[in-house]
Structure formats: C-alpha cells, structure tokens
C-alpha cells in the first residue's frame, strides 16, 4: 500500500504488456495505410526482427543485411553492467553469423509504398540511404519513438525522435531548441549531439540528431570530473543570484504546482513546497541551467570529453546543483529496489554533492528538497502514473520522504 493515503496503491499493467501494445502503436505511426504490417503480400518496404520477441519487444532490428542488423544492436544502448554487455554481445554475434534465425524467430514484414513511410521521409530529408532501427522503451508519459539511423555499411550516424502527442511534441521541440542553443556555446568539457534535421511529418514533430561516438574508449569517471562537466552546463547560459522566495524560479515552480494541485498528490506537494519556502525563503541561491535528466545511461565518459545526450528537459534558471542531485538519485534507484531509501540516501549526501556548485551551507538541504519538489511536479504534470511508469506513483517513494523532511525543517524552526 502507498504510505501516502491519497496515492494509488500500485500499477496494474505489466511492462511487457505495455511494450507489446506500444509496438503496434509505433508500427501504425511509422508505416500508416496503405502500408501493411501484418505480412500482407506486396512490395516490401522493410522487415524487422523483434528483440527479444513480440511479447517483450525492446528493439526492432532491420534485416536488410547482417552488418546493419549487428550495428543496430551494438549501438542500441549503453549497457550498465557486465551481464548486460554480455547479453548484447551475444545477440550481436548471433546476428553476424546468421544464428539469429534460430534464436530469434519473431519478424515483422512491412509492405506497401515506401514513399509514405518514415524511412522514405528520412531518406528524402537527409539526402542519403539509410536503414531504421526502432527502440521500444518502457512505459512512460514521455515515451516516444526513437529511431536509430544506420548507413548501408553499418555506421550509426544519427538518431531520430518523434513527438506523437502534446507532451512529446513539446519535449522534441524543447530538445531541438536546447541542442541548437548549446551548439553556439563553447563547451570544453561536454560534447552534445548536433541537429541534422528538424521538422514535421504527418503531424509528428521530428528531430534528427547526430550520433555521439560512444564506441570510443572510456575513462574512469571521477566525481570531480562529473561535477566539473555539470558545472559547465550550469553556467552555459549565465548565472544569477537571489533569495529563493523572490526568485523567478520559485514563481515558475509555484505556477507549475498550481497546475497539478487539483490532484491529491499535487495538493500534498504544493503544501510541502509552500512550507519549505516559508521556512527557507530568505536563503540566497545561485541559479543556472541544468540538463534535466543527467543519469548514467544518458552519458559516456571518454578520455577527452564527456558525451551527454537526451536534452529534452534542459532548463535555465534553476538552483545550481540540480543535475548532481538528480544523477545521484537515479544511480541509487537503478541499484536498489527501495526507491524511498534512495531518496533519503541522496538527501544525506547533499552537502558533498552540492559543494562544487558554490551552494551556501544553508542551501544544501534546501536545494536537494527543491529538486525533489521539481521532479515530483514534473511526474505529476506528465501524468507518469497514468502512463504506467514504474516510479509514477509518487506516494510510494518520493512524497513520504519529502513531506517528512520538510516537517523536520519546521521542527528545527520551532
């Protein structure tokens, strides 16, 4: 049961079922009528191998050639463990040798006119031949089709994101704007993707960005280097200072909270935020930009630079250090089944995490709690729980810790 009385008790649909449903939705978007995705006879547009299978789809691999198929899996994602790397390498080997026809039997054959498909659109806009591999992500409100673009010789040269609804339209446009702006900033520690194409196709918002060289040799990621990279991004659009209670940041956050206050969890969150600012609104903070979702799976540390992708949540004018707190929390959530304890442990590390960002001592705990309010507001505004996101039910992990921490601040004041 949820520790917060008004929160849903749990999610009711499995991730596998949601992925299988989403697979059909994505195919209908990418290959609309008169194309057929059920194997109907006709001119073949493309054929996909479903990895691992149609009941638990994670990746659609084009079967155009063994080289392209292997490249699709090899560049699919950055494995976060030795076991995950082993599994990926095993699939790549099977595709290269042809053993995949025995190990992975589920295929989807697309037939019809190629001109009205996403493949045809991308070839026309980019002026080059390509094959498309489709990522089928976990259930989230911000889930969108992500396409890996592969050249005939097996080179992954780009990724395309498609906004399919109001939220994802906004996120794709936001990432386009962020990458365009950062492309004009002299970043020395961080490398971002470049924009290859931005436009609309059949009512979908399209962003094509260059692929970052994640295949280059990695370096050990020391905390000091990570903090320096985050600090560079934080200052990319300039800095400001001011009291929290009178800051543009608090005005914007208060407006976002008001938009979700009609829901029980939103009302709880708004009360906690108001109490937090009432207690610590006079603290002067430093404000800059943040990536918005800087996590281990959205970056790669090379010898000479830090590669960072997925900039759709990039925002200016937030308290310095948000990225550091977010990274710590996401890393902990990834390695523990107790998300609530991950929040508590992250808060305990706040002084250490925020020290490189010139946060005053009085702002350590405040900044970390503001980050939790900001993240929770995002989850509620996006309706992550309704979309089936694992962490969308805030009352089971984030809200109880946040409310208790704010209450303890009140106790200290008394």
C-alpha positions, 0 to 999 in steps of 0.5 A: 500500500502507498504510505501516502493515503491519497496515492494509488496503491500500485500499477496494474499493467505489466511492462511487457504488456505495455511494450507489446501494445506500444509496438503496434502503436509505433508500427501504425505511426511509422508505416500508416495505410496503405502500408501493411504490417501484418505480412500482407503480400506486396512490395516490401518496404522493410522487415524487422526482427523483434528483440527479444520477441513480440511479447517483450519487444525492446528493439526492432532490428532491420534485416536488410543485411547482417552488418546493419542488423549487428550495428543496430544492436551494438549501438542500441544502448549503453549497457550498465553492467557486465551481464548486460554487455554480455547479453548484447554481445551475444545477440550481436554475434548471433546476428553476424553469423546468421544464428539469429534465425534460430534464436530469434524467430519473431519478424515483422514484414512491412509492405506497401509504398515506401514513399509514405513511410518514415524511412522514405521521409528520412531518406528524402530529408537527409539526402542519403540511404539509410536503414531504421532501427526502432527502440521500444522503451518502457512505459512512460508519459514521455515515451516516444519513438526513437529511431536509430539511423544506420548507413548501408555499411553499418555506421550509426550516424544519427538518431531520430525522435518523434513527438506523437502527442502534446507532451512529446511534441513539446519535449522534441521541440524543447530538445531541438531548441536546447541542442541548437542553443548549446551548439553556439556555446563553447563547451570544453568539457561536454560534447552534445549531439548536433541537429541534422534535421528538424521538422514535421511529418504527418503531424509528428514533430521530428528531430534528427540528431547526430550520433555521439561516438560512444564506441570510443574508449572510456575513462574512469569517471571521477566525481570531480570530473562529473561535477566539473562537466555539470558545472559547465552546463550550469553556467552555459547560459549565465548565472544569477543570484537571489533569495529563493522566495523572490526568485523567478524560479520559485514563481515558475515552480509555484505556477507549475504546482498550481497546475497539478494541485487539483490532484491529491498528490499535487495538493500534498506537494504544493503544501510541502513546497509552500512550507519549505519556502516559508521556512527557507525563503530568505536563503540566497541561491545561485541559479543556472541551467541544468540538463534535466535528466543527467543519469548514467545511461544518458552519458559516456565518459571518454578520455577527452570529453564527456558525451551527454545526450537526451536534452529534452528537459534542459532548463535555465534558471534553476538552483545550481546543483540540480543535475548532481542531485538528480544523477545521484538519485537515479544511480541509487534507484537503478541499484536498489529496489527501495526507491524511498531509501534512495531518496533519503540516501541522496538527501544525506549526501547533499552537502558533498554533492552540492559543494562544487556548485558554490551552494551556501551551507544553508542551501544544501538541504534546501536545494536537494528538497527543491529538486525533489519538489521539481521532479515530483511536479514534473511526474505529476504534470506528465501524468507518469502514473497514468502512463504506467511508469514504474516510479509514477506513483509518487506516494510510494517513494518520493512524497513520504520522504519529502513531506517528512523532511520538510516537517523536520525543517519546521521542527528545527524552526520551532 
